[in-house]
Amino acid sequence: MKNQKLVIKVMTTAALLSALALPVSAATTLSDIDGSYAKNAIQELVEKGIINGKGDGKFDPTGKIERQDFAIILAKALNLDTQSVPPTATFSDVPEPHYAFAYIEAAVKAGLINGVGDGKFGTGANLSRQDMAVLFVRALGVDATGKGAELKFSDASKIADYAKDAVAAAVELGLISGNTNGTFNPSGNAERQAVAQVAAKFIKKAEELKNQATPPSEETGTGSATTQPQTPAPTTPPANTGNSGGGSSSGGGSNSGGGSTNPGTPVETELAQPTLSFSNADTIVITYSETLDTTHVPTTEDIKITGKDGNEPFPISIRNISIEGKSVFVKLAHPQPLDEEVEISYKPLETTRAIRGTSGKLSPEFSNKKVALQTEDPRMQLSQVIEQAQALLSSAEGNIGNTTGKYPYDAFQTLGNAIATAIETQQDSMAAEGQIKEAINMLNQSLVEFEDSLIQPLEVIQVANEIALKPGSSISIVASDSEYTYSKQSIKDYIRLQRAGENQNVQLATGEGSAFELLASDGETIGRIELSSSDSQLVNVIKQSDGISILAAESATEQSQADLTFTVTEAGTIVKVVNIPVRFDNTKPTVTSATYDNGTMTVTMNEPLYNIGFLSPGSIAVNYLPDGNPIFSIPLAVTTDYTFSYNNGENTIRVELTPEGIAKSRPFPLPIGVPSFQITFSNIGDIAGNQPDPVVIRVPAPPLPEPLS
């Protein structure tokens, strides 16, 4: 079955290479390949219809292939499902409208490709030499495990851990070779002529492997076509994580869970201890001896990293954790300085998040394993970081701005200045090793800050579920935060614009239209929030000098229906349209309870109350009714005779009589009626501005004296 799978793999890869081709005639002549070292390979592939020129009779040998275009080739060649895309994009730099979105998502779903970290795919980035080796070796189905130890390149330590075995296998197979100076240049861009050269060699090697493979017959019924092993392979061990019945080390067959394991043959149920390394300044790699199961990924609760400030430990934040091949990649929130040790511990809190190999063996727990970012040649390292930063800056040059998916101009300038400073150190032949390492640390930090500056998508969050309006009244929506009153409300009470959880600034638009403007941090207008009514006969939207007025028609009833529409655009493109229903409310709040207790009156309404005007001391007026009749009343003075308290959005109002107020409200000596208090409201009402009617609260009669015995 292994050979059969290899043949299928090789056939699939041939389809992949064929997908590189465009329609081509036998007479195709390329005028710019005479000086190319891959001339013969290019001509051979052109004649076979596998690759083609770029038009005008040119091939562009030194041109590059970008990651997203290679993803399209993969998806099309393997006939992946590009229709079942996820509801949200996997990568922030490949949103749904991107031309390669469906293909990249399909390739990710199939486990063929990964991103570059920080939730990005790396659009616009060119295919590197080490990634080219990985893709071709993976396509051949060759087992490259452990071959990375055989690498002889002088810069072998610069090859990423995930690519070392593949690079060594590609060299061994004769697919690829190093440079004349003994280096491999793993992060260098793969040129079109290099891809052609390797592709030509790949086809020959694929044919060799195909001829060597002898697929078994597939007779059915007897099962005799396949040689059966004399001893059945052990079943995948249970995911035992520390319970008393199992244990995580290898041992005999006495597990309480049962099974058919031969008790005389110990079965390993645990992976060997992993090795730790830094792949770059902000990524720690935990590498195991076998390929890992990508469906069980630990979280930041399971992996902890600490650094030290003197003797004081401090936690190091983790941005994300991913698994690829034999390694767990732990992306840190900030790059680590050279030579500073950090300690990493792993203890899964849930079985489903336990690291395990594809065989089912679990990773052992470990604590306080030490690892540091190091370099044998600081000057070489500085040169590589400068090259990386320059490449990033160059790729971002045409993508500067204040809208989604762009880099702010000030961030672009900051990285440019950091590169210039690093180059000064690089060119200083007298610079000490400490200065060079500090330059590396500073530039690494600048790189991460620049990548983090990429402007995230604009999020539109609906805050209100409805807008309450009293027929015949109006409210004003303003840009600034405001107390929730009936007459003036903030746009943020209805919708909020955010990027990565941070509120964005808006102001009233200066031009025509009932709109607010979305502002960038430097004050540039980059979007709008347009307000409109679904029915102008019921709700009218009018721009004023300090806000946008929303007017409810006198003719509206509580059964009338209309929406207030908020249309959010960025750079002229609609981001989201939010429709908030208008509820026409002409009903006053009603009292659910009103009590008097020893000088304290408590009134509770059936709905929350708000300031619907300027709240003054006279907003709640209290009169004492000695006989309960409002015709004969004694007005009490606020502050002198009583105080009141209530909070916006609450149902309850409390009135406290002062000693002076209690003295004024003594009951008459004759029982001519029930003493009461009347509370009248002004500038206080429900969310639509309806004021409650006055409330009368009776004073309970004092208890009768006990009869004499």
C-alpha positions in Angstrom: 0.0 0.0 0.0 2.9 2.4 0.6 4.1 2.0 -3.0 0.5 2.4 -4.2 0.2 5.7 -2.3 3.5 6.9 -3.7 2.4 6.3 -7.3 -0.8 8.2 -6.6 1.2 11.0 -5.1 3.5 11.2 -8.1 0.6 11.2 -10.5 -1.0 14.0 -8.5 2.2 16.0 -8.6 2.4 15.6 -12.3 -1.1 17.2 -12.4 0.3 20.0 -10.2 3.1 20.8 -12.6 0.7 20.7 -15.6 -1.4 23.3 -13.9 1.5 25.7 -14.3 1.0 25.6 -18.0 -0.9 28.0 -20.2 -1.9 27.2 -23.8 1.4 27.0 -25.7 2.4 26.1 -29.3 5.3 24.0 -30.4 6.8 27.0 -32.0 7.1 29.0 -28.8 10.4 30.8 -28.8 11.7 32.7 -25.7 14.2 35.5 -26.4 15.5 36.1 -22.9 16.8 32.6 -21.7 20.1 32.4 -23.6 22.0 33.6 -20.5 20.0 31.4 -18.1 21.7 28.5 -16.4 18.3 26.7 -16.7 17.9 27.3 -20.4 17.7 23.6 -21.3 15.3 22.9 -18.5 13.1 25.9 -19.5 13.0 24.7 -23.1 12.2 21.2 -22.1 9.3 22.2 -19.9 8.0 24.7 -22.5 8.0 21.9 -25.2 6.1 19.6 -22.8 3.6 22.4 -22.1 4.4 22.5 -18.4 5.4 26.1 -18.2 5.2 29.1 -20.5 6.5 32.5 -21.0 5.0 35.8 -19.7 4.1 37.2 -23.1 6.0 39.0 -25.8 8.2 36.0 -26.2 9.8 36.4 -22.8 10.1 34.0 -19.8 11.6 36.4 -17.2 14.1 33.9 -15.7 14.8 35.9 -12.6 11.2 36.7 -11.9 9.5 35.5 -8.7 6.4 33.4 -7.9 4.3 34.7 -5.1 2.7 32.6 -2.4 -1.0 33.3 -3.2 -0.4 32.4 -6.9 1.3 29.1 -5.9 -1.8 28.4 -3.7 -4.1 28.8 -6.7 -1.9 26.4 -8.6 -2.1 23.8 -5.8 -5.9 24.1 -5.4 -6.6 23.9 -9.1 -4.1 21.1 -9.7 -5.5 19.0 -6.9 -9.1 19.9 -7.8 -9.8 21.1 -4.3 -13.3 22.2 -3.2 -13.2 26.0 -3.6 -17.0 26.4 -3.0 -17.2 25.4 0.7 -15.3 28.4 2.1 -15.4 29.2 5.8 -17.7 32.0 7.1 -14.7 34.1 8.2 -11.3 34.3 6.6 -8.5 32.3 8.1 -5.9 35.0 7.3 -6.3 38.7 7.8 -4.5 39.6 4.6 -6.7 37.3 2.5 -10.3 38.6 3.1 -13.2 37.2 1.2 -13.0 39.6 -1.8 -9.4 38.6 -2.5 -8.9 36.9 -5.8 -7.1 34.0 -4.2 -9.4 33.6 -1.1 -11.3 30.5 -2.1 -8.1 28.7 -3.3 -6.1 29.5 -0.2 -8.9 28.4 2.1 -9.2 25.2 0.1 -5.5 24.5 0.3 -5.5 25.2 4.1 -8.4 22.9 4.6 -6.6 20.2 2.8 -3.5 20.7 5.0 -1.3 21.7 2.1 -0.2 25.1 3.2 0.0 27.3 6.3 0.3 31.0 7.0 3.4 32.9 8.1 2.2 33.7 11.6 0.3 36.5 13.3 -2.8 35.3 11.4 -1.4 36.2 8.0 -0.9 34.2 4.9 1.8 36.3 3.4 0.3 37.6 0.2 2.8 39.3 -2.0 5.6 37.3 -0.5 7.7 35.3 -2.8 8.3 31.6 -2.6 11.6 31.0 -0.7 14.2 28.4 -1.7 13.6 26.4 1.5 9.8 26.3 0.9 10.3 25.3 -2.7 12.4 22.3 -1.4 9.7 21.4 1.1 6.9 21.5 -1.5 8.6 19.3 -4.1 9.9 16.8 -1.5 6.5 16.6 0.1 4.9 16.0 -3.4 7.3 13.1 -4.0 6.2 11.4 -0.9 9.8 10.8 0.2 10.5 10.1 3.9 13.0 12.8 4.8 12.9 12.2 8.5 16.3 12.9 10.2 18.1 13.9 6.9 18.6 17.5 8.2 21.5 16.3 10.3 23.4 15.6 7.0 23.4 19.2 5.8 26.8 20.6 5.0 26.0 24.2 4.0 27.8 26.9 5.9 24.4 28.5 6.6 22.6 25.3 7.5 21.8 26.8 10.9 19.7 29.5 9.1 17.5 26.9 7.5 14.2 26.8 9.3 13.7 23.6 11.5 10.6 22.6 9.5 12.6 22.7 6.2 15.9 21.1 7.2 14.9 17.5 6.5 13.3 18.5 3.2 16.3 20.5 2.0 18.6 17.7 2.8 16.4 15.2 0.9 16.1 17.6 -2.1 19.9 17.8 -2.2 20.3 14.0 -1.9 17.8 13.5 -4.7 19.6 15.9 -6.9 16.7 18.3 -7.1 18.5 21.3 -5.7 22.0 22.4 -4.8 23.7 25.2 -2.9 25.5 28.3 -4.0 29.1 28.3 -5.2 30.2 29.9 -1.9 29.0 26.9 0.1 25.7 28.5 1.3 22.2 27.5 0.6 20.4 30.9 1.2 17.2 29.3 2.5 15.2 32.5 2.8 16.2 33.8 -0.7 13.5 34.1 -3.3 13.0 31.2 -5.7 13.4 32.5 -9.2 11.4 31.3 -12.1 14.4 29.7 -13.7 15.2 27.9 -10.4 11.7 26.6 -10.2 12.0 25.4 -13.8 15.3 23.7 -13.1 14.0 21.9 -10.1 10.7 21.0 -11.9 12.6 19.4 -14.7 14.7 17.3 -12.3 11.6 16.5 -10.3 9.8 15.0 -13.4 12.8 12.7 -14.0 12.9 11.7 -10.4 9.1 11.2 -10.2 9.4 8.8 -13.3 12.2 6.9 -11.6 10.1 6.4 -8.4 7.1 5.5 -10.4 9.0 2.8 -12.3 10.4 1.5 -9.0 6.9 1.3 -7.4 5.0 -2.0 -7.9 1.4 -1.4 -6.8 -0.2 -4.6 -5.3 -3.1 -6.2 -7.1 -6.5 -5.2 -5.7 -8.3 -8.5 -5.8 -11.3 -8.6 -3.5 -12.9 -11.4 -1.6 -9.9 -13.5 -0.5 -7.6 -10.9 1.0 -4.6 -12.8 -0.2 -3.1 -10.0 -2.3 -1.6 -8.3 0.7 1.0 -9.9 3.0 -0.3 -9.9 6.5 2.1 -9.0 9.4 2.9 -11.9 11.7 2.3 -9.7 14.8 -0.6 -7.2 14.7 0.4 -3.6 15.1 -0.5 -2.2 18.5 -3.6 -0.2 18.7 -3.4 3.5 19.4 -3.0 3.9 23.2 -5.7 5.7 25.1 -5.1 9.4 25.8 -4.0 8.8 29.4 -2.9 12.0 31.1 -1.9 11.2 34.6 -4.8 9.1 36.0 -3.7 6.5 38.5 -4.7 3.6 36.3 -2.3 4.3 33.4 0.7 6.6 33.7 2.4 8.4 30.8 5.6 6.4 30.6 6.2 3.2 28.6 5.4 0.0 30.5 3.8 -3.4 30.4 0.3 -4.4 29.4 -1.3 -4.0 32.8 -3.4 -1.0 31.9 -6.8 -1.2 33.6 -8.4 -0.2 30.3 -7.7 -3.7 28.8 -6.6 -4.3 25.2 -4.7 -7.0 23.3 -1.2 -5.7 23.8 1.3 -8.5 24.2 2.4 -8.3 27.9 5.9 -9.5 27.0 6.5 -6.5 24.6 6.5 -3.1 26.2 4.5 -0.5 24.2 5.6 3.1 24.2 2.7 5.4 25.1 4.7 8.6 25.3 6.7 10.6 22.9 10.4 11.3 23.7 11.3 14.6 25.4 11.2 17.4 22.7 13.9 19.8 21.8 13.5 23.6 22.0 14.8 26.3 19.7 14.0 29.7 18.4 13.1 29.8 14.6 13.2 33.6 14.8 13.1 36.3 17.5 9.4 35.8 18.3 8.8 32.1 17.7 9.8 29.2 19.9 9.8 25.7 18.2 9.1 22.6 20.2 10.2 19.6 18.1 9.4 16.0 18.6 10.6 12.7 17.1 7.5 12.1 15.0 4.8 13.9 13.1 2.2 15.5 15.3 -1.6 15.3 15.2 -2.8 18.8 14.1 -6.3 18.3 15.6 -5.0 18.5 19.2 -3.4 21.9 19.7 -2.5 23.3 23.1 -3.6 26.7 24.2 -1.9 29.5 26.3 -3.4 27.8 29.4 -1.3 24.7 28.6 2.0 26.3 27.6 3.5 28.9 29.9 6.7 30.9 29.2 8.6 33.1 31.7 11.5 35.4 31.5 13.6 37.0 34.3 14.2 40.6 35.2 17.2 40.1 37.5 16.0 37.4 39.8 12.3 38.3 39.4 10.4 36.0 37.0 7.7 37.5 34.8 5.2 35.9 32.3 5.8 36.3 28.6 2.7 36.7 26.5 1.9 34.2 23.8 0.2 35.4 20.6 -0.8 32.0 19.1 0.2 28.3 19.0 0.2 26.1 15.9 1.3 22.7 14.8 3.1 21.7 11.6 4.9 18.5 10.9 6.9 17.4 14.0 6.9 20.8 15.6 4.7 23.0 17.8 5.2 26.7 16.9 4.7 29.1 19.8 4.4 32.7 18.5 5.3 35.3 21.2 3.6 38.7 21.5 7.0 40.4 21.4 10.5 39.4 20.0 13.0 38.1 22.5 16.5 39.7 22.8 19.6 37.6 21.9 21.1 35.5 24.7 18.3 36.0 27.2 17.0 32.7 28.4 13.4 32.0 28.8 11.7 29.0 30.5 8.9 27.1 29.0 6.5 24.7 30.7 3.9 22.4 29.3 1.0 20.8 31.2 -2.3 20.3 29.3 -5.4 21.1 31.3 -7.7 19.2 29.0 -7.0 15.9 27.2 -8.3 17.2 23.9 -5.5 19.8 23.9 -2.7 17.3 24.8 0.1 17.3 22.2 0.3 13.9 20.5 1.9 12.2 17.6 -0.1 10.7 14.7 0.6 7.3 16.4 -1.4 8.5 19.4 1.6 8.8 21.7 1.3 11.7 24.1 3.9 14.4 24.8 5.4 14.2 28.3 4.7 17.1 30.5 7.7 19.3 31.2 8.6 22.4 33.2 11.2 25.1 33.2 12.9 24.0 30.1 15.4 26.7 29.1 16.0 28.1 25.7 17.6 31.3 24.3 17.7 33.1 21.0 21.4 32.7 19.9 23.6 33.3 16.9 27.0 32.1 16.0 27.7 35.0 13.7 26.1 38.3 14.9 27.2 40.2 11.8 25.7 37.7 9.5 22.5 37.6 11.6 22.3 41.4 11.4 22.6 41.3 7.6 19.8 38.8 7.4 17.5 40.8 9.7 18.2 43.9 7.6 17.5 42.0 4.4 14.2 40.7 5.9 13.2 44.2 7.0 14.1 45.7 3.6 12.0 43.1 1.9 9.1 43.8 4.1 9.4 47.5 3.7 9.7 47.1 -0.1 6.6 44.9 -0.3 4.6 47.4 1.8 5.7 50.5 -0.3 2.6 50.4 -2.5 0.3 49.7 0.4 0.6 52.8 2.6 -2.6 54.4 4.0 -5.1 54.6 6.8 -7.7 52.1 5.6 -8.1 48.3 6.1 -5.1 46.2 5.0 -2.7 49.1 4.7 0.3 50.2 6.8 0.2 53.7 8.3 2.7 56.1 6.9 4.3 56.9 10.2 4.9 53.1 10.8 6.5 52.9 7.4 8.8 55.8 8.2 9.7 54.3 11.6 10.7 51.0 10.1 12.8 52.8 7.5 14.6 54.8 10.2 15.2 51.6 12.2 16.7 49.9 9.1 19.0 52.9 8.5 20.2 52.8 12.1 20.9 49.0 11.8 22.8 49.6 8.5 25.0 52.1 10.3 26.0 49.5 12.8 26.5 46.9 10.1 28.9 49.2 8.2 30.8 50.1 11.3 33.8 47.7 11.2 34.7 48.7 14.8 31.3 47.9 16.2 31.5 45.5 19.2 29.6 42.3 19.4 27.3 43.8 22.0 26.4 46.7 19.7 25.7 44.4 16.8 23.4 42.2 19.0 21.6 45.3 20.3 21.1 46.4 16.7 19.6 43.0 15.9 17.2 43.2 18.9 16.1 46.7 18.0 15.4 45.9 14.4 13.6 42.7 15.4 11.4 44.8 17.7 10.7 47.3 14.9 9.8 44.5 12.5 7.1 43.1 14.8 5.8 46.6 15.5 5.5 47.3 11.8 3.7 44.0 11.1 1.4 44.8 14.0 0.6 48.2 12.6 -1.2 46.7 9.6 -4.7 48.3 9.8 -7.2 45.7 10.8 -10.7 45.4 9.3 -13.4 47.8 10.4 -16.0 46.3 12.6 -19.5 47.7 12.9 -21.2 46.8 16.2 -24.9 47.4 16.6 -25.5 48.7 20.2 -29.2 49.5 20.2 -32.0 47.1 19.3 -34.5 49.9 18.8 -35.0 53.7 18.8 -37.9 54.9 20.9 -39.6 58.1 19.6 -42.6 60.0 20.9 -44.9 61.1 18.0 -44.4 64.8 17.3 -41.0 65.0 19.0 -37.4 64.9 17.9 -34.0 63.8 19.2 -30.5 64.9 18.1 -27.8 62.3 17.5 -24.3 63.8 18.1 -20.7 62.5 17.6 -19.5 62.9 21.1 -20.4 60.8 24.2 -23.3 62.2 26.1 -25.6 61.5 28.9 -28.5 59.4 27.7 -31.3 62.0 27.5 -34.3 62.0 25.3 -33.3 65.1 23.4 -29.6 64.4 22.8 -27.9 61.0 22.2 -24.5 59.8 21.0 -24.0 57.9 17.7 -22.2 55.4 19.9 -25.5 54.6 21.6 -26.6 53.1 18.4 -23.6 51.7 16.5 -19.9 51.6 17.3 -17.0 51.4 14.8 -14.0 49.4 16.1 -10.7 48.0 14.9 -9.2 45.1 16.9 -11.5 46.1 19.8 -10.7 49.8 19.8 -13.3 52.5 19.2 -12.7 54.6 16.2 -13.2 58.4 16.1 -16.1 60.0 14.3 -17.3 63.6 13.8 -20.2 65.3 12.1 -19.7 65.4 8.4 -18.7 68.8 7.0 -20.2 68.3 3.5 -23.7 67.6 2.4 -25.8 64.7 3.6 -26.9 63.5 7.0 -23.7 61.7 8.0 -20.8 61.4 10.3 -17.2 61.0 9.1 -14.8 58.3 10.2 -11.4 59.7 11.1 -8.0 58.1 11.0 -5.5 58.8 13.8 -3.9 61.6 11.8 -7.3 63.2 11.2 -7.8 62.0 7.6 -11.4 61.3 6.7 -11.5 57.6 5.6 -15.2 56.7 5.8 -18.8 57.8 6.5 -21.9 56.8 8.5 -24.9 57.8 6.5 -28.3 58.1 8.3 -31.5 57.6 6.4 -35.2 56.7 7.1 -37.0 53.8 5.6 -40.2 56.0 5.6 -39.8 59.8 5.5 -43.5 60.2 6.1 -43.1 58.7 9.6 -39.4 59.6 10.4 -37.5 62.5 9.0 -33.7 62.8 9.1 -32.3 66.4 9.0 -28.7 67.5 9.5 -28.3 70.4 12.0 -25.2 72.4 13.0 -24.4 70.2 16.1 -25.9 66.9 15.1 -28.5 65.0 13.1 -32.1 65.4 14.1 -34.5 62.5 14.0 -38.2 63.8 13.9 -41.2 61.6 14.5 -44.4 62.6 12.7 -47.4 63.6 14.7 -49.5 61.2 12.7 -47.4 58.2 13.8 -49.1 55.7 16.1 -47.7 52.9 18.2 -48.6 50.5 15.4 -46.6 52.4 12.8 -43.4 50.8 11.5 -40.2 52.4 10.2 -36.4 51.9 10.4 -33.5 54.2 10.9 -30.7 53.0 8.6 -27.0 53.5 9.3 -24.8 52.8 6.2 -21.1 52.5 7.0 -18.5 53.0 4.2 -14.7 52.9 4.2 -12.8 54.4 1.3 -16.1 54.5 -0.7 -16.9 50.8 -0.1 -19.9 49.7 2.0 -18.7 47.9 5.1 -22.1 47.2 6.7 -25.7 48.5 6.7 -27.5 48.5 10.0 -31.3 48.9 10.2 -32.6 49.8 13.7 -36.4 49.6 14.1 -38.2 52.7 15.4 -40.7 52.1 18.2 -43.3 54.9 18.4 -44.1 55.3 22.1 -46.9 57.6 23.3 -47.6 55.8 26.6 -46.7 57.3 29.9 -44.8 55.4 32.6 -47.1 54.0 35.3 -46.5 53.4 39.0 -46.1 49.8 40.1 -45.6 50.7 43.8 -45.5 53.8 46.0 -44.7 53.6 49.7 -44.0 55.8 52.7 -41.9 54.6 55.6 -40.8 57.0 58.4 -40.0 60.0 56.2 -38.8 58.0 53.2 -41.0 57.7 50.0 -40.1 55.1 47.3 -41.8 55.2 43.9 -41.2 52.4 41.4 -42.3 52.7 37.7 -43.0 50.0 35.1 -40.1 51.1 32.9 -36.7 52.9 33.3 -36.6 56.7 33.7 -34.2 59.2 32.1 -33.4 62.9 32.1 -35.5 64.3 29.2 -34.3 67.8 29.8 -32.2 69.8 32.3 -32.4 68.1 35.6 -32.9 70.8 38.2 -33.8 70.7 41.9 -37.4 71.3 40.9 -37.6 68.3 38.6 -39.3 66.5 41.4 -41.8 68.6 43.4 -43.4 67.4 46.7 -46.6 68.7 48.2 -48.0 67.6 51.6 -51.8 66.9 51.5 -53.0 67.1 55.2 -56.4 65.5 54.3 -55.4 63.7 51.2 -57.0 66.3 48.9 -54.8 68.0 46.3 -56.9 71.2 46.6 -55.5 71.9 50.0 -51.7 71.3 49.8 -48.6 72.5 51.6 -45.6 72.8 49.2 -42.3 71.5 50.5 -39.0 73.1 49.6 -36.4 70.9 47.9 -33.1 70.6 49.9 -34.7 72.3 53.0 -37.6 70.0 53.4 -36.6 67.0 51.2 -34.0 65.5 48.9 -34.4 63.1 46.1 -32.3 60.6 44.3 -32.5 58.4 41.1 -30.1 57.2 38.4 -30.6 57.4 34.7 -32.0 54.1 33.4 -33.4 53.0 36.8 -37.1 52.4 37.7 -37.0 53.8 41.2 -37.0 57.3 42.7 -36.5 57.9 46.4 -37.6 61.1 48.4 -36.2 61.7 51.9 -37.9 64.2 54.2 -35.6 66.3 56.3 -36.5 67.1 60.0 -37.9 70.4 58.7 -40.1 68.5 56.2 -41.3 66.1 58.8 -42.2 69.0 61.1 -44.2 70.6 58.2 -46.1 67.4 57.5 -47.5 66.7 61.0 -51.1 65.2 60.8 -54.0 67.4 61.9 -55.4 66.7 65.3 -58.8 65.9 63.9 -59.3 62.9 61.6 -60.6 64.9 58.6 -58.8 62.6 56.0 -55.8 60.5 55.2 -52.6 62.5 55.2 -50.7 62.0 51.9 -47.9 63.3 49.8 -48.1 64.2 46.1 -45.0 63.9 43.9 -44.9 65.7 40.5 -42.3 65.0 37.8 -40.8 67.4 35.3 -37.8 66.8 32.9 -37.9 63.1 33.9 -39.6 60.5 31.7 -39.2 57.2 29.8 -36.8 56.7 27.0 -39.2 58.3 24.5 -39.8 61.4 26.6 -43.2 60.5 28.1 -43.5 62.0 31.6 -45.4 60.1 34.4 -48.5 61.5 36.0 -48.3 62.9 39.6 -48.2 60.2 42.3 -50.1 60.4 45.6 -48.6 58.4 48.5 -50.7 57.9 51.6 -49.1 58.1 55.0 -50.0 55.0 57.1 -51.9 55.7 60.2 -50.0 55.2 63.5 -50.9 51.9 65.3 -53.7 52.1 67.9 -52.7 52.1 71.6 -52.9 48.8 73.4 -56.2 48.5 75.4 -55.9 48.8 79.1 -56.3 45.5 81.0 
